[in-house]
Amino acid sequence: MSSPKARRGAGIREFLKYYLPLMLDEGPMTKEEMVETIRERSSDNERFRPGSSLLIDGEELNRVLQMLLKDGRISAVEGDRFILTEEGRKALQRMNELKGQVKNS
């Protein structure tokens, strides 16, 4: 049995643009912690990937982290960790409000 391939492409980048700030809202994380958290939370998700978990390509993770850093939504801190900035919290709040509006329409 071959090992699962790390996910790449526009779809995974869109997922990461939303999900990384959501995770960082819980507290500072390293890249490795982000990858592991996504893997753990997606493990055995029967709706999307029965019997497996989501593996994130490191280059895709770096691309999205750089974009979020440039936009001021996250910041790099000591210990190779990333944190959600106040701007990132505001953006996350706006996304959640939009999600609620769509859900209620």
C-alpha positions in Angstrom: 0.0 0.0 0.0 1.5 3.4 -1.0 1.6 6.3 1.4 -0.8 9.2 0.8 0.4 12.1 -1.2 0.6 15.6 0.3 -2.2 17.9 -1.1 -1.3 20.7 -3.5 -3.0 23.2 -5.6 -5.5 26.1 -5.5 -8.1 24.2 -3.5 -5.7 23.4 -0.7 -4.4 27.0 -0.7 -8.0 28.3 -0.3 -8.6 25.9 2.5 -5.4 27.0 4.3 -6.2 30.7 3.9 -9.2 30.2 6.1 -8.1 27.3 8.3 -4.6 28.6 9.4 -6.0 31.8 11.0 -8.8 29.6 12.6 -6.1 27.4 14.2 -3.9 30.3 15.2 -6.8 31.9 16.9 -6.4 29.0 19.4 -2.7 30.0 20.1 0.8 30.2 18.6 1.9 27.3 16.4 4.9 26.2 14.4 4.6 24.9 10.8 5.0 21.4 12.1 2.3 21.9 14.7 0.0 23.2 12.0 0.6 20.2 9.7 0.0 17.8 12.6 -3.1 19.5 13.8 -4.7 19.4 10.3 -3.7 15.7 10.0 -5.2 14.9 13.4 -8.4 16.8 12.9 -9.0 15.4 9.5 -8.2 11.8 10.5 -11.0 9.4 9.5 -13.2 12.2 8.3 -15.8 9.9 6.6 -17.3 12.7 4.6 -14.2 13.8 2.8 -11.5 11.1 3.1 -12.6 7.8 4.7 -9.8 5.9 6.4 -7.1 8.6 6.0 -6.2 12.2 6.9 -5.3 15.4 5.1 -1.6 15.8 4.4 -0.5 19.3 3.5 2.3 20.0 1.1 5.1 22.0 2.7 5.5 24.4 -0.2 1.8 25.1 -0.3 1.8 25.8 3.5 4.8 28.2 3.0 3.0 30.0 0.2 -0.1 30.7 2.3 1.9 31.6 5.4 3.9 34.2 3.3 0.6 35.6 1.9 -0.9 35.9 5.4 2.3 37.5 6.7 2.3 40.0 3.9 -1.4 40.8 4.5 -0.7 41.4 8.2 -3.1 38.7 9.3 -0.4 36.7 11.1 3.0 37.4 12.5 6.2 35.3 13.1 7.4 35.2 16.7 10.2 33.7 18.6 10.6 29.9 18.4 9.5 29.6 14.8 5.9 30.2 15.8 3.2 32.1 14.1 0.4 34.1 15.8 -2.8 35.7 14.7 -2.6 39.5 14.6 -5.4 41.8 15.5 -6.0 42.3 11.7 -6.2 38.5 11.4 -8.7 38.3 14.1 -10.9 41.0 12.4 -10.6 39.1 9.1 -11.6 35.9 10.8 -14.5 37.5 12.4 -15.7 38.9 9.1 -15.4 35.5 7.4 -17.4 33.9 10.3 -20.1 36.6 9.9 -20.3 36.0 6.2 -20.5 32.2 6.8 -23.4 32.8 9.2 -25.2 35.0 6.7 -24.8 32.4 3.9 -25.9 29.6 6.3 -29.0 31.6 7.3 -30.1 32.6 3.8 
